[in-house]
Structures are given as C-alpha cells and as structure tokens.
Amino acid sequence: MREWAALETVLGQVLDGRRKDIVLATKYSKAMSNDGTKQAPSRRYIMSAVEASLTRLKTDYIDFYQQHDYDP
C-alpha cells in the first residue's frame, strides 16, 4: 500500500462521525505500468482511484481531488 493510501485509512478512522466538519482533499497518482514506468491516467483508472479513496476515507464524497503527478 502506498504511503498516502495508508494515511487515508488512518484519516478515515480519525474522522469517524466528523466528516461534515472539514474540507477533505486527497490525491491520486498516475497508474504504473508493468515495467515500472508511469503512464497517463485513464478515466477508468481515475474513477477506480476515487472509489478506493472513498472506501479508505470511509466517506461518500471528497471536496478536492487532485492528480499528484505532472501529466503532459
């Protein structure tokens, strides 16, 4: 699990019942290919990343979602 994914899990536990009291921002990175290089994210990849973040954060919405890496 990537570091920010673990942090999302912890944050989801900490926020238990207090989600409405904060503005929640998180991020995703580009998908990794089999050879270890990063590739531009597809809509399908972004949607799966959003769903994974929502699950880890134990919420049904994210206020600000951003790409963590440059995409030319």
All heavy atoms as a GROMACS GRO file, in nm:
protein
  583
    1MET      N    1   0.084  -0.118   0.000
    1MET     CA    2   0.000   0.000   0.000
    1MET      C    3   0.089   0.124   0.000
    1MET      O    4   0.185   0.132   0.074
    1MET     CB    5  -0.090  -0.002   0.123
    1MET     CG    6  -0.182   0.118   0.130
    1MET     SD    7  -0.289   0.125   0.276
    1MET     CE    8  -0.395  -0.012   0.246
    2ARG      N    9   0.055   0.218  -0.083
    2ARG     CA   10   0.133   0.341  -0.088
    2ARG      C   11   0.110   0.423   0.039
    2ARG      O   12   0.008   0.410   0.105
    2ARG     CB   13   0.094   0.423  -0.210
    2ARG     CG   14   0.134   0.351  -0.336
    2ARG     CD   15   0.118   0.438  -0.453
    2ARG     NE   16   0.178   0.365  -0.564
    2ARG     CZ   17   0.213   0.420  -0.675
    2ARG    NH1   18   0.195   0.548  -0.692
    2ARG    NH2   19   0.265   0.350  -0.771
    3GLU      N   20   0.205   0.508   0.069
    3GLU     CA   21   0.200   0.585   0.194
    3GLU      C   22   0.071   0.665   0.208
    3GLU      O   23   0.010   0.664   0.313
    3GLU     CB   24   0.321   0.678   0.199
    3GLU     CG   25   0.330   0.756   0.328
    3GLU     CD   26   0.453   0.842   0.332
    3GLU    OE1   27   0.560   0.798   0.288
    3GLU    OE2   28   0.440   0.955   0.381
    4TRP      N   29   0.030   0.737   0.101
    4TRP     CA   30  -0.090   0.819   0.116
    4TRP      C   31  -0.215   0.732   0.131
    4TRP      O   32  -0.310   0.773   0.195
    4TRP     CB   33  -0.106   0.920   0.002
    4TRP     CG   34  -0.142   0.863  -0.131
    4TRP    CD1   35  -0.269   0.834  -0.175
    4TRP    CD2   36  -0.055   0.830  -0.238
    4TRP    NE1   37  -0.263   0.783  -0.302
    4TRP    CE2   38  -0.134   0.780  -0.343
    4TRP    CE3   39   0.082   0.837  -0.254
    4TRP    CZ2   40  -0.080   0.738  -0.463
    4TRP    CZ3   41   0.136   0.795  -0.375
    4TRP    CH2   42   0.056   0.746  -0.477
    5ALA      N   43  -0.214   0.611   0.076
    5ALA     CA   44  -0.328   0.522   0.094
    5ALA      C   45  -0.340   0.483   0.241
    5ALA      O   46  -0.450   0.479   0.297
    5ALA     CB   47  -0.313   0.399   0.006
    6ALA      N   48  -0.227   0.455   0.304
    6ALA     CA   49  -0.228   0.423   0.447
    6ALA      C   50  -0.275   0.543   0.529
    6ALA      O   51  -0.351   0.529   0.625
    6ALA     CB   52  -0.089   0.379   0.493
    7LEU      N   53  -0.232   0.663   0.487
    7LEU     CA   54  -0.275   0.784   0.557
    7LEU      C   55  -0.425   0.807   0.540
    7LEU      O   56  -0.493   0.852   0.633
    7LEU     CB   57  -0.197   0.905   0.508
    7LEU     CG   58  -0.049   0.904   0.544
    7LEU    CD1   59   0.023   1.020   0.476
    7LEU    CD2   60  -0.028   0.908   0.693
    8GLU      N   61  -0.479   0.777   0.422
    8GLU     CA   62  -0.624   0.789   0.403
    8GLU      C   63  -0.698   0.696   0.497
    8GLU      O   64  -0.800   0.733   0.554
    8GLU     CB   65  -0.662   0.756   0.258
    8GLU     CG   66  -0.633   0.865   0.160
    8GLU     CD   67  -0.677   0.829   0.020
    8GLU    OE1   68  -0.700   0.710  -0.012
    8GLU    OE2   69  -0.687   0.923  -0.060
    9THR      N   70  -0.647   0.576   0.515
    9THR     CA   71  -0.710   0.480   0.605
    9THR      C   72  -0.712   0.532   0.748
    9THR      O   73  -0.815   0.527   0.817
    9THR     CB   74  -0.637   0.344   0.598
    9THR    OG1   75  -0.642   0.297   0.463
    9THR    CG2   76  -0.700   0.242   0.689
   10VAL      N   77  -0.601   0.585   0.793
   10VAL     CA   78  -0.592   0.642   0.928
   10VAL      C   79  -0.686   0.762   0.941
   10VAL      O   80  -0.760   0.774   1.039
   10VAL     CB   81  -0.447   0.682   0.963
   10VAL    CG1   82  -0.441   0.760   1.093
   10VAL    CG2   83  -0.359   0.558   0.971
   11LEU      N   84  -0.685   0.849   0.841
   11LEU     CA   85  -0.773   0.966   0.845
   11LEU      C   86  -0.920   0.926   0.849
   11LEU      O   87  -1.000   0.986   0.921
   11LEU     CB   88  -0.746   1.057   0.725
   11LEU     CG   89  -0.820   1.190   0.722
   11LEU    CD1   90  -0.790   1.273   0.846
   11LEU    CD2   91  -0.785   1.267   0.596
   12GLY      N   92  -0.955   0.823   0.775
   12GLY     CA   93  -1.092   0.772   0.778
   12GLY      C   94  -1.133   0.729   0.918
   12GLY      O   95  -1.246   0.752   0.962
   13GLN      N   96  -1.042   0.669   0.992
   13GLN     CA   97  -1.070   0.627   1.130
   13GLN      C   98  -1.081   0.748   1.222
   13GLN      O   99  -1.169   0.754   1.308
   13GLN     CB  100  -0.961   0.532   1.179
   13GLN     CG  101  -0.957   0.401   1.105
   13GLN     CD  102  -0.830   0.321   1.132
   13GLN    OE1  103  -0.738   0.366   1.198
   13GLN    NE2  104  -0.825   0.200   1.077
   14VAL      N  105  -0.992   0.845   1.204
   14VAL     CA  106  -0.991   0.964   1.290
   14VAL      C  107  -1.116   1.049   1.269
   14VAL      O  108  -1.171   1.105   1.364
   14VAL     CB  109  -0.863   1.048   1.263
   14VAL    CG1  110  -0.870   1.183   1.331
   14VAL    CG2  111  -0.740   0.972   1.307
   15LEU      N  112  -1.163   1.057   1.146
   15LEU     CA  113  -1.277   1.143   1.114
   15LEU      C  114  -1.411   1.082   1.150
   15LEU      O  115  -1.513   1.149   1.138
   15LEU     CB  116  -1.278   1.175   0.964
   15LEU     CG  117  -1.169   1.267   0.917
   15LEU    CD1  118  -1.177   1.284   0.766
   15LEU    CD2  119  -1.178   1.401   0.987
   16ASP      N  120  -1.411   0.960   1.194
   16ASP     CA  121  -1.534   0.887   1.222
   16ASP      C  122  -1.641   0.977   1.284
   16ASP      O  123  -1.626   1.025   1.397
   16ASP     CB  124  -1.504   0.770   1.316
   16ASP     CG  125  -1.622   0.677   1.331
   16ASP    OD1  126  -1.702   0.665   1.236
   16ASP    OD2  127  -1.635   0.617   1.440
   17GLY      N  128  -1.747   1.004   1.207
   17GLY     CA  129  -1.858   1.085   1.256
   17GLY      C  130  -1.838   1.235   1.246
   17GLY      O  131  -1.928   1.312   1.280
   18ARG      N  132  -1.722   1.282   1.202
   18ARG     CA  133  -1.696   1.426   1.195
   18ARG      C  134  -1.669   1.475   1.052
   18ARG      O  135  -1.618   1.584   1.034
   18ARG     CB  136  -1.577   1.462   1.284
   18ARG     CG  137  -1.603   1.432   1.430
   18ARG     CD  138  -1.486   1.469   1.515
   18ARG     NE  139  -1.380   1.371   1.490
   18ARG     CZ  140  -1.260   1.377   1.544
   18ARG    NH1  141  -1.228   1.475   1.623
   18ARG    NH2  142  -1.170   1.284   1.519
   19ARG      N  143  -1.703   1.397   0.954
   19ARG     CA  144  -1.672   1.431   0.815
   19ARG      C  145  -1.728   1.567   0.774
   19ARG      O  146  -1.665   1.644   0.704
   19ARG     CB  147  -1.724   1.320   0.722
   19ARG     CG  148  -1.720   1.351   0.574
   19ARG     CD  149  -1.575   1.372   0.528
   19ARG     NE  150  -1.568   1.406   0.390
   19ARG     CZ  151  -1.563   1.530   0.342
   19ARG    NH1  152  -1.566   1.632   0.423
   19ARG    NH2  153  -1.554   1.553   0.213
   20LYS      N  154  -1.848   1.599   0.818
   20LYS     CA  155  -1.913   1.725   0.778
   20LYS      C  156  -1.843   1.849   0.833
   20LYS      O  157  -1.867   1.959   0.787
   20LYS     CB  158  -2.059   1.724   0.821
   20LYS     CG  159  -2.080   1.728   0.970
   20LYS     CD  160  -2.226   1.720   1.006
   20LYS     CE  161  -2.257   1.727   1.151
   20LYS     NZ  162  -2.156   1.702   1.248
   21ASP      N  163  -1.753   1.832   0.928
   21ASP     CA  164  -1.685   1.945   0.992
   21ASP      C  165  -1.557   1.989   0.921
   21ASP      O  166  -1.494   2.085   0.964
   21ASP     CB  167  -1.649   1.909   1.136
   21ASP     CG  168  -1.772   1.878   1.220
   21ASP    OD1  169  -1.879   1.935   1.191
   21ASP    OD2  170  -1.760   1.797   1.313
   22ILE      N  171  -1.517   1.920   0.814
   22ILE     CA  172  -1.390   1.950   0.749
   22ILE      C  173  -1.406   1.962   0.597
   22ILE      O  174  -1.506   1.919   0.541
   22ILE     CB  175  -1.284   1.842   0.777
   22ILE    CG1  176  -1.328   1.707   0.720
   22ILE    CG2  177  -1.255   1.832   0.926
   22ILE    CD1  178  -1.216   1.629   0.663
   23VAL      N  179  -1.307   2.022   0.534
   23VAL     CA  180  -1.292   2.018   0.389
   23VAL      C  181  -1.188   1.910   0.362
   23VAL      O  182  -1.075   1.918   0.411
   23VAL     CB  183  -1.246   2.154   0.331
   23VAL    CG1  184  -1.217   2.142   0.183
   23VAL    CG2  185  -1.349   2.261   0.360
   24LEU      N  186  -1.226   1.809   0.286
   24LEU     CA  187  -1.140   1.694   0.264
   24LEU      C  188  -1.076   1.700   0.126
   24LEU      O  189  -1.144   1.707   0.025
   24LEU     CB  190  -1.221   1.565   0.277
   24LEU     CG  191  -1.146   1.434   0.261
   24LEU    CD1  192  -1.037   1.420   0.366
   24LEU    CD2  193  -1.243   1.318   0.269
   25ALA      N  194  -0.943   1.700   0.123
   25ALA     CA  195  -0.867   1.696  -0.001
   25ALA      C  196  -0.778   1.573   0.001
   25ALA      O  197  -0.722   1.537   0.104
   25ALA     CB  198  -0.782   1.822  -0.015
   26THR      N  199  -0.767   1.509  -0.114
   26THR     CA  200  -0.676   1.396  -0.127
   26THR      C  201  -0.628   1.390  -0.271
   26THR      O  202  -0.658   1.479  -0.350
   26THR     CB  203  -0.740   1.264  -0.080
   26THR    OG1  204  -0.639   1.164  -0.066
   26THR    CG2  205  -0.850   1.218  -0.170
   27LYS      N  206  -0.551   1.290  -0.305
   27LYS     CA  207  -0.485   1.287  -0.436
   27LYS      C  208  -0.474   1.146  -0.489
   27LYS      O  209  -0.495   1.049  -0.419
   27LYS     CB  210  -0.346   1.347  -0.424
   27LYS     CG  211  -0.256   1.270  -0.327
   27LYS     CD  212  -0.128   1.342  -0.301
   27LYS     CE  213  -0.046   1.267  -0.198
   27LYS     NZ  214   0.074   1.337  -0.164
   28TYR      N  215  -0.440   1.139  -0.617
   28TYR     CA  216  -0.406   1.012  -0.679
   28TYR      C  217  -0.283   1.035  -0.765
   28TYR      O  218  -0.247   1.149  -0.795
   28TYR     CB  219  -0.522   0.957  -0.764
   28TYR     CG  220  -0.545   1.036  -0.891
   28TYR    CD1  221  -0.491   0.993  -1.011
   28TYR    CD2  222  -0.620   1.152  -0.890
   28TYR    CE1  223  -0.511   1.065  -1.128
   28TYR    CE2  224  -0.641   1.224  -1.006
   28TYR     CZ  225  -0.587   1.180  -1.124
   28TYR     OH  226  -0.606   1.252  -1.238
   29SER      N  227  -0.217   0.930  -0.803
   29SER     CA  228  -0.101   0.938  -0.891
   29SER      C  229  -0.130   0.861  -1.018
   29SER      O  230  -0.231   0.790  -1.026
   29SER     CB  231   0.023   0.883  -0.821
   29SER     OG  232   0.138   0.908  -0.898
   30LYS      N  233  -0.044   0.873  -1.114
   30LYS     CA  234  -0.062   0.800  -1.240
   30LYS      C  235  -0.050   0.650  -1.217
   30LYS      O  236   0.018   0.606  -1.124
   30LYS     CB  237   0.046   0.842  -1.340
   30LYS     CG  238   0.037   0.985  -1.382
   30LYS     CD  239   0.150   1.014  -1.478
   30LYS     CE  240   0.164   1.161  -1.502
   30LYS     NZ  241   0.283   1.192  -1.581
   31ALA      N  242  -0.113   0.577  -1.304
   31ALA     CA  243  -0.105   0.431  -1.299
   31ALA      C  244   0.037   0.387  -1.333
   31ALA      O  245   0.105   0.451  -1.413
   31ALA     CB  246  -0.203   0.371  -1.398
   32MET      N  247   0.080   0.279  -1.273
   32MET     CA  248   0.213   0.225  -1.303
   32MET      C  249   0.196   0.113  -1.406
   32MET      O  250   0.106   0.031  -1.395
   32MET     CB  251   0.276   0.167  -1.177
   32MET     CG  252   0.301   0.269  -1.069
   32MET     SD  253   0.423   0.392  -1.113
   32MET     CE  254   0.572   0.297  -1.100
   33SER      N  255   0.285   0.110  -1.503
   33SER     CA  256   0.283   0.002  -1.600
   33SER      C  257   0.362  -0.116  -1.544
   33SER      O  258   0.428  -0.105  -1.441
   33SER     CB  259   0.344   0.048  -1.732
   33SER     OG  260   0.482   0.070  -1.716
   34ASN      N  261   0.359  -0.226  -1.614
   34ASN     CA  262   0.430  -0.347  -1.568
   34ASN      C  263   0.581  -0.327  -1.562
   34ASN      O  264   0.649  -0.395  -1.486
   34ASN     CB  265   0.397  -0.466  -1.658
   34ASN     CG  266   0.255  -0.512  -1.638
   34ASN    OD1  267   0.195  -0.488  -1.534
   34ASN    ND2  268   0.200  -0.576  -1.739
   35ASP      N  269   0.635  -0.235  -1.644
   35ASP     CA  270   0.780  -0.214  -1.642
   35ASP      C  271   0.823  -0.108  -1.539
   35ASP      O  272   0.938  -0.069  -1.535
   35ASP     CB  273   0.833  -0.179  -1.781
   35ASP     CG  274   0.784  -0.044  -1.831
   35ASP    OD1  275   0.708   0.025  -1.760
   35ASP    OD2  276   0.823  -0.006  -1.943
   36GLY      N  277   0.729  -0.060  -1.457
   36GLY     CA  278   0.762   0.034  -1.350
   36GLY      C  279   0.757   0.180  -1.390
   36GLY      O  280   0.782   0.267  -1.309
   37THR      N  281   0.722   0.209  -1.515
   37THR     CA  282   0.710   0.348  -1.557
   37THR      C  283   0.566   0.394  -1.538
   37THR      O  284   0.472   0.314  -1.542
   37THR     CB  285   0.750   0.366  -1.705
   37THR    OG1  286   0.664   0.285  -1.786
   37THR    CG2  287   0.894   0.325  -1.727
   38LYS      N  288   0.551   0.523  -1.520
   38LYS     CA  289   0.416   0.577  -1.501
   38LYS      C  290   0.354   0.609  -1.637
   38LYS      O  291   0.422   0.652  -1.728
   38LYS     CB  292   0.420   0.701  -1.414
   38LYS     CG  293   0.459   0.670  -1.272
   38LYS     CD  294   0.448   0.792  -1.185
   38LYS     CE  295   0.479   0.754  -1.042
   38LYS     NZ  296   0.465   0.866  -0.951
   39GLN      N  297   0.225   0.589  -1.646
   39GLN     CA  298   0.150   0.619  -1.767
   39GLN      C  299   0.038   0.716  -1.734
   39GLN      O  300  -0.010   0.718  -1.622
   39GLN     CB  301   0.092   0.491  -1.826
   39GLN     CG  302   0.196   0.388  -1.864
   39GLN     CD  303   0.132   0.262  -1.917
   39GLN    OE1  304   0.015   0.237  -1.897
   39GLN    NE2  305   0.211   0.182  -1.985
   40ALA      N  306  -0.005   0.791  -1.832
   40ALA     CA  307  -0.114   0.887  -1.810
   40ALA      C  308  -0.238   0.812  -1.762
   40ALA      O  309  -0.269   0.703  -1.811
   40ALA     CB  310  -0.144   0.961  -1.939
   41PRO      N  311  -0.309   0.869  -1.666
   41PRO     CA  312  -0.427   0.801  -1.612
   41PRO      C  313  -0.546   0.810  -1.707
   41PRO      O  314  -0.571   0.914  -1.767
   41PRO     CB  315  -0.454   0.876  -1.482
   41PRO     CG  316  -0.399   1.012  -1.506
   41PRO     CD  317  -0.281   0.993  -1.596
   42SER      N  318  -0.617   0.701  -1.718
   42SER     CA  319  -0.740   0.699  -1.797
   42SER      C  320  -0.857   0.735  -1.706
   42SER      O  321  -0.845   0.736  -1.582
   42SER     CB  322  -0.762   0.559  -1.854
   42SER     OG  323  -0.784   0.467  -1.748
   43ARG      N  324  -0.972   0.762  -1.765
   43ARG     CA  325  -1.091   0.790  -1.686
   43ARG      C  326  -1.122   0.670  -1.595
   43ARG      O  327  -1.155   0.686  -1.478
   43ARG     CB  328  -1.211   0.819  -1.777
   43ARG     CG  329  -1.336   0.850  -1.699
   43ARG     CD  330  -1.455   0.873  -1.792
   43ARG     NE  331  -1.570   0.918  -1.718
   43ARG     CZ  332  -1.652   0.838  -1.651
   43ARG    NH1  333  -1.630   0.708  -1.647
   43ARG    NH2  334  -1.757   0.887  -1.588
   44ARG      N  335  -1.110   0.550  -1.649
   44ARG     CA  336  -1.137   0.429  -1.571
   44ARG      C  337  -1.044   0.421  -1.450
   44ARG      O  338  -1.085   0.389  -1.339
   44ARG     CB  339  -1.120   0.305  -1.659
   44ARG     CG  340  -1.139   0.176  -1.580
   44ARG     CD  341  -1.125   0.056  -1.668
   44ARG     NE  342  -1.247   0.049  -1.748
   44ARG     CZ  343  -1.264  -0.032  -1.850
   44ARG    NH1  344  -1.169  -0.115  -1.886
   44ARG    NH2  345  -1.377  -0.034  -1.915
   45TYR      N  346  -0.914   0.450  -1.471
   45TYR     CA  347  -0.818   0.446  -1.361
   45TYR      C  348  -0.853   0.551  -1.255
   45TYR      O  349  -0.852   0.523  -1.136
   45TYR     CB  350  -0.676   0.470  -1.412
   45TYR     CG  351  -0.577   0.476  -1.298
   45TYR    CD1  352  -0.530   0.360  -1.238
   45TYR    CD2  353  -0.534   0.597  -1.247
   45TYR    CE1  354  -0.443   0.364  -1.132
   45TYR    CE2  355  -0.446   0.602  -1.140
   45TYR     CZ  356  -0.401   0.486  -1.084
   45TYR     OH  357  -0.316   0.491  -0.977
   46ILE      N  358  -0.885   0.673  -1.298
   46ILE     CA  359  -0.919   0.780  -1.203
   46ILE      C  360  -1.042   0.742  -1.122
   46ILE      O  361  -1.046   0.759  -0.999
   46ILE     CB  362  -0.940   0.914  -1.275
   46ILE    CG1  363  -0.807   0.960  -1.338
   46ILE    CG2  364  -0.994   1.020  -1.180
   46ILE    CD1  365  -0.822   1.076  -1.435
   47MET      N  366  -1.144   0.689  -1.188
   47MET     CA  367  -1.266   0.650  -1.116
   47MET      C  368  -1.238   0.540  -1.014
   47MET      O  369  -1.292   0.542  -0.904
   47MET     CB  370  -1.375   0.607  -1.215
   47MET     CG  371  -1.422   0.721  -1.305
   47MET     SD  372  -1.484   0.865  -1.216
   47MET     CE  373  -1.632   0.799  -1.144
   48SER      N  374  -1.153   0.444  -1.049
   48SER     CA  375  -1.121   0.339  -0.952
   48SER      C  376  -1.039   0.395  -0.836
   48SER      O  377  -1.056   0.353  -0.721
   48SER     CB  378  -1.049   0.221  -1.019
   48SER     OG  379  -0.920   0.257  -1.060
   49ALA      N  380  -0.952   0.493  -0.865
   49ALA     CA  381  -0.874   0.557  -0.759
   49ALA      C  382  -0.965   0.635  -0.665
   49ALA      O  383  -0.948   0.633  -0.543
   49ALA     CB  384  -0.768   0.649  -0.819
   50VAL      N  385  -1.065   0.704  -0.721
   50VAL     CA  386  -1.163   0.777  -0.639
   50VAL      C  387  -1.237   0.679  -0.548
   50VAL      O  388  -1.251   0.703  -0.427
   50VAL     CB  389  -1.264   0.855  -0.725
   50VAL    CG1  390  -1.380   0.906  -0.642
   50VAL    CG2  391  -1.197   0.970  -0.796
   51GLU      N  392  -1.286   0.571  -0.605
   51GLU     CA  393  -1.361   0.473  -0.525
   51GLU      C  394  -1.275   0.415  -0.413
   51GLU      O  395  -1.322   0.398  -0.301
   51GLU     CB  396  -1.416   0.361  -0.615
   51GLU     CG  397  -1.526   0.406  -0.707
   51GLU     CD  398  -1.648   0.459  -0.633
   51GLU    OE1  399  -1.684   0.406  -0.525
   51GLU    OE2  400  -1.710   0.554  -0.684
   52ALA      N  401  -1.149   0.388  -0.443
   52ALA     CA  402  -1.059   0.335  -0.340
   52ALA      C  403  -1.037   0.438  -0.229
   52ALA      O  404  -1.038   0.403  -0.110
   52ALA     CB  405  -0.926   0.294  -0.402
   53SER      N  406  -1.020   0.565  -0.267
   53SER     CA  407  -1.003   0.671  -0.166
   53SER      C  408  -1.128   0.684  -0.080
   53SER      O  409  -1.119   0.696   0.043
   53SER     CB  410  -0.973   0.805  -0.233
   53SER     OG  411  -0.843   0.808  -0.287
   54LEU      N  412  -1.245   0.681  -0.142
   54LEU     CA  413  -1.370   0.691  -0.066
   54LEU      C  414  -1.382   0.578   0.035
   54LEU      O  415  -1.423   0.600   0.150
   54LEU     CB  416  -1.490   0.690  -0.161
   54LEU     CG  417  -1.509   0.814  -0.248
   54LEU    CD1  418  -1.616   0.791  -0.353
   54LEU    CD2  419  -1.542   0.937  -0.164
   55THR      N  420  -1.345   0.460  -0.006
   55THR     CA  421  -1.351   0.344   0.084
   55THR      C  422  -1.254   0.361   0.201
   55THR      O  423  -1.292   0.342   0.317
   55THR     CB  424  -1.318   0.214   0.007
   55THR    OG1  425  -1.416   0.197  -0.095
   55THR    CG2  426  -1.318   0.094   0.100
   56ARG      N  427  -1.131   0.397   0.171
   56ARG     CA  428  -1.031   0.414   0.277
   56ARG      C  429  -1.068   0.527   0.373
   56ARG      O  430  -1.045   0.518   0.494
   56ARG     CB  431  -0.893   0.439   0.218
   56ARG     CG  432  -0.831   0.318   0.152
   56ARG     CD  433  -0.688   0.344   0.112
   56ARG     NE  434  -0.674   0.445   0.010
   56ARG     CZ  435  -0.667   0.420  -0.122
   56ARG    NH1  436  -0.672   0.296  -0.166
   56ARG    NH2  437  -0.652   0.519  -0.207
   57LEU      N  438  -1.126   0.634   0.318
   57LEU     CA  439  -1.161   0.750   0.400
   57LEU      C  440  -1.295   0.733   0.472
   57LEU      O  441  -1.333   0.818   0.552
   57LEU     CB  442  -1.165   0.876   0.312
   57LEU     CG  443  -1.029   0.922   0.262
   57LEU    CD1  444  -1.046   1.020   0.145
   57LEU    CD2  445  -0.949   0.986   0.374
   58LYS      N  446  -1.366   0.627   0.439
   58LYS     CA  447  -1.498   0.599   0.500
   58LYS      C  448  -1.593   0.718   0.482
   58LYS      O  449  -1.656   0.765   0.576
   58LYS     CB  450  -1.484   0.565   0.648
   58LYS     CG  451  -1.405   0.440   0.675
   58LYS     CD  452  -1.397   0.411   0.823
   58LYS     CE  453  -1.313   0.289   0.849
   58LYS     NZ  454  -1.301   0.262   0.991
   59THR      N  455  -1.602   0.764   0.358
   59THR     CA  456  -1.690   0.877   0.328
   59THR      C  457  -1.756   0.854   0.193
   59THR      O  458  -1.717   0.762   0.119
   59THR     CB  459  -1.612   1.010   0.329
   59THR    OG1  460  -1.704   1.118   0.316
   59THR    CG2  461  -1.509   1.016   0.218
   60ASP      N  462  -1.854   0.934   0.161
   60ASP     CA  463  -1.920   0.922   0.031
   60ASP      C  464  -1.891   1.040  -0.060
   60ASP      O  465  -1.944   1.048  -0.171
   60ASP     CB  466  -2.070   0.902   0.047
   60ASP     CG  467  -2.137   1.014   0.123
   60ASP    OD1  468  -2.067   1.100   0.178
   60ASP    OD2  469  -2.261   1.015   0.126
   61TYR      N  470  -1.805   1.134  -0.015
   61TYR     CA  471  -1.765   1.244  -0.102
   61TYR      C  472  -1.630   1.300  -0.061
   61TYR      O  473  -1.589   1.290   0.054
   61TYR     CB  474  -1.869   1.355  -0.107
   61TYR     CG  475  -1.888   1.431   0.023
   61TYR    CD1  476  -1.829   1.557   0.040
   61TYR    CD2  477  -1.963   1.380   0.127
   61TYR    CE1  478  -1.845   1.628   0.157
   61TYR    CE2  479  -1.981   1.451   0.245
   61TYR     CZ  480  -1.921   1.575   0.259
   61TYR     OH  481  -1.936   1.646   0.375
   62ILE      N  482  -1.561   1.356  -0.160
   62ILE     CA  483  -1.432   1.422  -0.140
   62ILE      C  484  -1.448   1.563  -0.194
   62ILE      O  485  -1.500   1.583  -0.304
   62ILE     CB  486  -1.319   1.349  -0.216
   62ILE    CG1  487  -1.301   1.207  -0.159
   62ILE    CG2  488  -1.190   1.427  -0.210
   62ILE    CD1  489  -1.214   1.117  -0.246
   63ASP      N  490  -1.406   1.662  -0.118
   63ASP     CA  491  -1.423   1.801  -0.161
   63ASP      C  492  -1.324   1.844  -0.270
   63ASP      O  493  -1.358   1.920  -0.359
   63ASP     CB  494  -1.408   1.895  -0.040
   63ASP     CG  495  -1.514   1.867   0.065
   63ASP    OD1  496  -1.633   1.875   0.033
   63ASP    OD2  497  -1.476   1.836   0.179
   64PHE      N  498  -1.203   1.797  -0.263
   64PHE     CA  499  -1.100   1.836  -0.359
   64PHE      C  500  -1.014   1.714  -0.389
   64PHE      O  501  -0.951   1.659  -0.299
   64PHE     CB  502  -1.015   1.950  -0.301
   64PHE     CG  503  -0.909   2.000  -0.394
   64PHE    CD1  504  -0.941   2.072  -0.508
   64PHE    CD2  505  -0.776   1.977  -0.366
   64PHE    CE1  506  -0.843   2.119  -0.593
   64PHE    CE2  507  -0.675   2.023  -0.451
   64PHE     CZ  508  -0.710   2.094  -0.565
   65TYR      N  509  -1.013   1.672  -0.515
   65TYR     CA  510  -0.937   1.554  -0.557
   65TYR      C  511  -0.841   1.596  -0.666
   65TYR      O  512  -0.881   1.654  -0.766
   65TYR     CB  513  -1.033   1.447  -0.609
   65TYR     CG  514  -0.976   1.308  -0.610
   65TYR    CD1  515  -0.938   1.245  -0.493
   65TYR    CD2  516  -0.962   1.238  -0.729
   65TYR    CE1  517  -0.886   1.117  -0.492
   65TYR    CE2  518  -0.910   1.110  -0.729
   65TYR     CZ  519  -0.873   1.049  -0.612
   65TYR     OH  520  -0.821   0.923  -0.611
   66GLN      N  521  -0.713   1.570  -0.646
   66GLN     CA  522  -0.614   1.620  -0.741
   66GLN      C  523  -0.515   1.513  -0.785
   66GLN      O  524  -0.493   1.416  -0.715
   66GLN     CB  525  -0.537   1.735  -0.679
   66GLN     CG  526  -0.459   1.697  -0.554
   66GLN     CD  527  -0.402   1.816  -0.484
   66GLN    OE1  528  -0.371   1.917  -0.546
   66GLN    NE2  529  -0.387   1.808  -0.353
   67GLN      N  530  -0.460   1.534  -0.904
   67GLN     CA  531  -0.356   1.444  -0.953
   67GLN      C  532  -0.224   1.488  -0.889
   67GLN      O  533  -0.189   1.604  -0.891
   67GLN     CB  534  -0.346   1.450  -1.104
   67GLN     CG  535  -0.240   1.356  -1.157
   67GLN     CD  536  -0.240   1.347  -1.306
   67GLN    OE1  537  -0.345   1.339  -1.367
   67GLN    NE2  538  -0.123   1.347  -1.366
   68HIS      N  539  -0.151   1.391  -0.836
   68HIS     CA  540  -0.029   1.419  -0.761
   68HIS      C  541   0.094   1.431  -0.851
   68HIS      O  542   0.200   1.474  -0.805
   68HIS     CB  543  -0.008   1.308  -0.658
   68HIS     CG  544   0.114   1.325  -0.575
   68HIS    ND1  545   0.131   1.428  -0.486
   68HIS    CD2  546   0.227   1.251  -0.567
   68HIS    CE1  547   0.249   1.416  -0.427
   68HIS    NE2  548   0.310   1.309  -0.474
   69ASP      N  549   0.084   1.398  -0.976
   69ASP     CA  550   0.199   1.394  -1.063
   69ASP      C  551   0.170   1.472  -1.192
   69ASP      O  552   0.056   1.479  -1.237
   69ASP     CB  553   0.233   1.249  -1.096
   69ASP     CG  554   0.376   1.228  -1.140
   69ASP    OD1  555   0.450   1.326  -1.151
   69ASP    OD2  556   0.414   1.112  -1.162
   70TYR      N  557   0.272   1.528  -1.252
   70TYR     CA  558   0.259   1.605  -1.375
   70TYR      C  559   0.212   1.514  -1.489
   70TYR      O  560   0.259   1.402  -1.505
   70TYR     CB  561   0.394   1.667  -1.412
   70TYR     CG  562   0.395   1.738  -1.543
   70TYR    CD1  563   0.330   1.860  -1.558
   70TYR    CD2  564   0.460   1.683  -1.652
   70TYR    CE1  565   0.332   1.927  -1.680
   70TYR    CE2  566   0.461   1.748  -1.774
   70TYR     CZ  567   0.396   1.870  -1.788
   70TYR     OH  568   0.397   1.933  -1.908
   71ASP      N  569   0.116   1.562  -1.568
   71ASP     CA  570   0.066   1.489  -1.684
   71ASP      C  571   0.077   1.579  -1.806
   71ASP      O  572  -0.001   1.673  -1.821
   71ASP     CB  573  -0.078   1.448  -1.660
   71ASP     CG  574  -0.133   1.363  -1.773
   71ASP    OD1  575  -0.062   1.336  -1.870
   71ASP    OD2  576  -0.251   1.321  -1.762
   72PRO      N  577   0.178   1.556  -1.892
   72PRO     CA  578   0.197   1.643  -2.006
   72PRO      C  579   0.080   1.640  -2.101
   72PRO      O  580   0.057   1.722  -2.181
   72PRO     CB  581   0.323   1.588  -2.073
   72PRO     CG  582   0.334   1.447  -2.026
   72PRO     CD  583   0.270   1.443  -1.895
   0.00000   0.00000   0.00000
